[in-house]
Amino acid sequence: MKTNFLGHPGATVTAVAPGSIADELGLQPGDRLVSINGREVRDLLEYSYLTQTGRLELTVARGDEVIVCDVEKDEDEDLGITFAETLFDGMMKCRNNCAFCFVRQNPPGVRQSLCVRDDDPRLSFLHGNYISLTNLSEDHFNMLLKLRLSPLYVSVHSTDKSIRKRLMGYRRDIDIMAQLSALTSAGITVHCQVVLCPGINDRFELIRTVDDLSKLYPGVSTVAVVPVGLTRYRQRLPSLKRPDRRVAQETVEIVGRLQQRFLDSLGTRFVFASDEFYFLAGIPLPEEEEYEGYQQLDNGVGLTRKMCEEFREILKNRGLPPIGGGVVNVVTGVLGSQALNLALSALPSEAQRCIRILPVENSFFGDLVTVTGLLSGRDILRGVREIVRKGDCGRNERQLAVIPDVVLNSEGMFVDDLTIKDVIDAAAALNVDLRVVPSGAEGLYLVLSAASEVKNVK
């Protein structure tokens, strides 16, 4: 048989531990685990859950042959099987039509991995991906409760049924509060996010949504409020506005008032605004203790403050590196430049002059996208050409420029599928030595240390 009677090819075995139960059963690499006790195994998490009991019936496919194995073992004893993938039945994809879906705003030529619309709770648990809970069958949701995957990260946006349906573009009648109540009652911790869309879920609607979610604390542990991201490719999508300075100021004020109320009633601030709101509003960032352990970093909540505090700690422990007479150019996004300038304010003026922050507007997605991680290779090269235009080195001396590693994926590709080699070679042709440094405080210290070698770049 090519696929099993339950609808997918099964979980492919890649290795069997010598002396293990699976080895004694004669299982081999290439076998496909079809079911356990008659139940389809959809992922590694479900496999771990189903194999915790002492008596098992394994259905295994080997070529066209079906093998049934009866197993008696100690509870929690491992079978000794390694699988090819974590998700055996494939990734659950999003079928919503969110008004602000970033994937639907992608430009031509974007990296294919950015075109994936996942809505899989297993990836939420494993990697912190935000999910909607709108694409789950009743069986999937019940299995989620049984597995007790915790924590989970859920996109809420509004607890009002009609507003949430309008924002997320689904047709089913879904009660997010009932879903969250079921998850938290099962002992699952949930972190929520609100993508703020001015005129739709801001102001009083934001207050009501956060108030509703607070009733499920501590099961719902935190709420992050982030600005909607809009690119210049929004053809045939609903009209949305990007938060402006006034909306940002209003949002930060609302979050601050809610935090004070929750501190008094819950002992936690509970709701947090992303760094971008503070920069857009022109309001100083909260102090480190106000982030309560940085639980929403991936949402840009507290990233800047964390970097600043870590940079100060590095300077305290290692001291200021020797400072040369040259300049290191840092090519970054608009939002990243604001964060870096704040971190560099801890340096003496002489050291600050050794680092030139060069913010680059995003021409690939549009200038409303300000995060550094979405700068394309072509955007970086535009920044390199600006370095050359402003150059203050001698004719035979090369300039030194750095970019943070957040602009690259694990294969060294930018969002427009240029490789880091492509961009480094193009920069070299312009007499610029382009290097990649870690994002954050450690990378910033490396930039500062590199200032002493600028005049020796050949």
N, C-alpha and C positions, 0 to 999 in steps of 0.2 A: 504494500500500500504506500501511497505517496503522502497522504495526510491522514490523521487519525479520525476516528468516528466522532470526535468531539469538536472537530472544526479547525484545528491548526496542527502543524507538523510535530508538535511536542518539543520538549526541551532537549537540545542536543548536548550529549555528554562529550566533554573534551578530555577528561582525565579521570582515572579511578585510582584511589590511594591503595597502595599495596597492603594486603592484610586487612582491609576494611570489609564491612558487610557487603558493599557493592562488589568488591573483588571476589568474595566468597560466592556471591550469586552468579559470577561469570559475566558481569556487565563490562562493556568495552567502549572505548572512545568511538563516537559515531552513532551509538545507540541513541534513541530518542525516548525520553520519559514522557508517556502519554497522560497517565493519571495516577493518583494515589487514593486508594479506597474508593475508586469509582469517580473521583472528582478531578476535573481538569486542573492542571497546575499552570497558572498563568504567569508566574514570576517567581524569582528567588525568595521573595519575602513569604509568599504563600507556601512555597516548598518547605521553608523552615518551620512555618506554623503547622503544616500537615504532618510533618515527620517527627513531631514532638511526642507522639503516642508510642506505646510499646508494640502494637500489632499493626502491620501495614500490608496492603496488597498493592504491589507496583505493577502497572501495565506498561510494558516497554516495547517499542517498535525497533526491529533490526531488519532493514531492507523491507521485504514483503512479509516478514514473519512477525507475529505478535507473541510476546512472551509475558506470562503472568507469574510474578514472584511473590510468595508469602514470606513475610519477615516477622520474626519475634526478636525484640531488642529491648535494651534498657531505655526508659524514657529519656529524651534529649540526647541519646547517643547518635552521633553523626553517621550517615551512611557512607561517606567517603567519596562523594561525587562532586566533580567540578563541571560547571556548565559554560557554554559559549557566551551566553548573554544573561543580563539581569532580568530583562523583560522577555518572557518566552512568547507571549502573544502579541508583541509589538506595542508601540507607544499609543496611548489614548490621545486622540487628536481633538482639538477644539472645533466645535461646529457652530459656535456663536458668531454673531456679526457685530462685534463691539464697535461703537462709534469711534473709539480711539485706538483700535487695534494697530500696533506699530507694524506688524507684519504686512498688513494690507496697505501700508503707506511706503513700502520699500521702493527705492529707485531701481531702474534697470541695471543689471550687472552686479547686484549685491551678492555677497557670499551666501551660498545655498543654505548653510546652517541657520542663517537669520530668517529663512522663509518657513521654518518649522513652527506650526501652531500646536504646541503640546498643551494638554490639560489633564495630565496624569498624576494622581495623588501619590503614586510610588516615587515619581521624580521630585515631587514636593518634599516628601520625607527624606529622600536620599540627597538632594541637591539644593533644597530651599526654593524651588520654583513655585511661583504663585499659580493657583488653580481657582476655577470658578465654582466647582461642584455642580455645574449645570449639565454636564455631559455624562453623568454616571447613571447606570441602570440601578434598579433597586437591589439587584444581586451584588453589584459592585459596591454600592454604599454599605450594605450589610457586611460584606467581607472586610471593608475598611474598618468598621466598628469592631469586628472580631480580631483583626490583626493589631488594632490599637497603634497604628503608625503615629508616632508623636516625636517632634512637633510637626504640624502641617501649616502651610502658608496659603491663606485664602484671600482672593480678591473679592471685596464686598462692594465698595463704591457707594452703595446706599442700602439701607434696610427697608426702604419703601419699595414694595413689590413692583409698582408701575414704573418708578424712576429707574430701578435696577434693570428691569426688562428693557426699557428704552435705551439705556446706556450699553447693555450687553447684547441686545439683539437676539434673544431666544424667545421661543413661543410657548414653552411649557409653563405651567403655573408652579413656580418654585418659591418656597418660603425659606430664605437664607437663614433666618433666625431659628427656625425649627431644625434645619440641618446642623447649624452650629451648636444648638442645644444638645442634639443627639451625640455629636462628636465629643463635646466636653463632658457629657454625662458618662461617656464610655472611658473617661480618663485621658482623653487626647488633648494636648495643649495646642492652641491655635494662635498664630500671629496673623493679623489682618492688615489689609491695605485699602486705602481710599485714593483712587486717582481723581484728583479734583478738577472738575470741568466747570468753569465759571458760568453761572446762570442756570446750572442744572442741579449739582449736588454740593454747592458751596453754602456759606453763611448758615442759615437756620437748618437747612437740610443736613449739613455737616454736623452741626451740634446734635441734632436728633439721632443721626446714625451712630455717632460715637457714644452717646448716652445709652442707646439700645445695646450696643456691644458691651458696654461696661457692666451691664446686668449679668453677663456671663463670666465675669472675672471670678477666679483666676484661670478658668479654663481658656477663655480668650485672654491672652496674656498681654498683648500690645496691639496698638493700631498705628500704622504709619500713614501720613497724609503726604502725597507726592503730586507734583503738577503734571497735567496731561502733556504728553509728548506729541508734537505735531511736526510732520515733515512737509516739504513742498509738493509731495505726491499724494494729494487727497482727492483725486478725481472720483466722482460718484460716491463720495462719503458724506455723512451728515456734517453740517457746518458746526465747528467748534472754535472756541477762542482759547488762546494761551493766556494763563494768568499774567496780568501786568503788575506794575509796582503797587497800585492801590489794592488789588485783590490779594497780592502776597502779604502786604501789611495787615490786611483784615484777617487773613488766615492765620498768620503768626499770632495775632492778638487773641483770636478765638482759641487756638491751641493752648496758649499760655493761661487763659482763664480756666479752661477745662482741666489743665494739669493741676492748677492750684486746688480746684474743687476735688479732684480725684485723690490728691495727696491727703486731703483732710478726711475723705470718706473711705478710700481703699488702701491708703498707705503707699501708693505708687502714682506716678504721673500718667501712666497708661497710654496716652496718645502723644505722638511725636511728629513734628514736621520735618521734612527733608531739608538738607542744607541749602538746596536751590531756592527755597522760599525765603530764607534769611538773606541770601545774597541779592535776590531780586527785590526784596523789601528794603534793603539797606539797613538791616537791623543786626547787631552783633550776635554771633552764635552763642548758644547756651554754654555754660561751663561743663566740664567733663562729668561731674557727678549728676548733672541733670539728665544725662542720657541713660542712666541706670544700667550700665553694663553693655551698651551698644548692641541691643538685640535686633535692630533692623538695619544693620550696616549695608546689606545688599540693596536696600532701598534708598541708599544715599542719606541715611539718617545718622549723623554723627561722624561721617567719614573724615571731614575736615578737622574737627576737634580732635579726633583720635590721632590723626597724622601730626597735628601741631604738638600734642602732648608727647607723643613718641619721639618727635624730632628734638624737643627740649631735653628729654631724658637722654638721648644719644649724645647731645652736645655736653650735657653734664657729666656723663660717664667717660666719654672719649676726648672731650675738649675740642677746640676749634682746630681744624687741620691747617697746615701751612697754606697761606694765600699767595698766589702768584699775581702777576700784573695783567693777566688776560681775562677773557670773559668766556663763560660757558653758556651757550644758548639752549634754552629749554623750550621745545616746541610742544604745545599743549592746547587743549580746548579752552573755550571762553570760561566755562565754569571752573576747570582745572586751574586756570591762571589766577582766579580769585582765591582759591584754596592755597595755592603755592605762595602767593604774595603774603597771605596771612601767616603761614608757617615761617617764611623768611624774615618776618618782622622781629623774630627772636634773635637775629644775628646783629652784630655791630655793623655800622654803615659801610665800613671798608669791605667786609665780607659780602654784604648785600650787593655791592657794585660788581662783584665777580660773577654774578648770575643774572642773565638777561632772560626774563620770562617773555615768551613770544606767543600770545594767544592767536589761534587760527580759527576763523569762522568755518563752519561746516558747509561746504559747497555741494557735498554729495547728497546729504539728506535735506539741507536747507538751514538757514541761519537760526531758526528757532530751536534746533537741536544743539545743545551747548556742552554735552558731556564729552569728555576726552575719549572714552572708549569707542565712540562711533566715528572718529576721524578716519577718513580713508587714506590710502597711500598717496593719492594725488593731492589731498589736502596737506599732508605732511610735506610733500615736495614743494607745494606752494609756500609753505612756511620756510623751507630751506632757501628758496629763491629770495625771500624777503631778508633772510640773514645775509645773503650775498649782497643784496642791494644796500643794506645798512652797514656792510662790513667795514671794520676799522683795523684789519690786519694788513701787514705788508703784502706786496704782490706775490711773494714766494712762500707765504705762510698760509696754512690751511686753517679754517675755522672749525671749532668743535661744537657739535650740537648733539643733544640727547632727546630721546622720546621715551615715555613710560611704556612698560610692557603690556599695559592694559589695552593698547591699540591693536594687539596681535592675538590670534588664537593659538592653540597649542601647536599648530603646524607652521606658525610664523607667517600667517596670512592676514592682511588687512581686510576690512569689510568689503572693499571693491575687488578683492581677489588678487591684488598685487602682493608679491612676496616681499619679505624684509630685504632679501638680496636685491630685488629689483630697485627698491628705494635707496638702499645704501649705495649701490653702484651709480644710480643717477645723481645722488648727492656728491659722491666722490668726483664725478665729472664736473661738478660746480665748485670743486676745491673745498668741500665741506666733509669733515669726518663725522659721520652720523653713527651714534651708538644707542643701544637699548639699555635702560636701567630699570630696576624694579620700581613698581609704583609705591608711593607712600614715603614714610620717613627715612627708611634705609636708602632708597634710591636718591632722595634729596641730599643725604649726607655724601653719597658717592659723587653727586654732581659738584658739591662744594669741594670735595677732595680733588676732583679733576681740574679745578681752576689753577692749581699749581703747575700743571703740565701743558697748559694751552700754548705757550710760546714755543714748546718743543714738538708740537704736532707737525710732521713733515709729509 
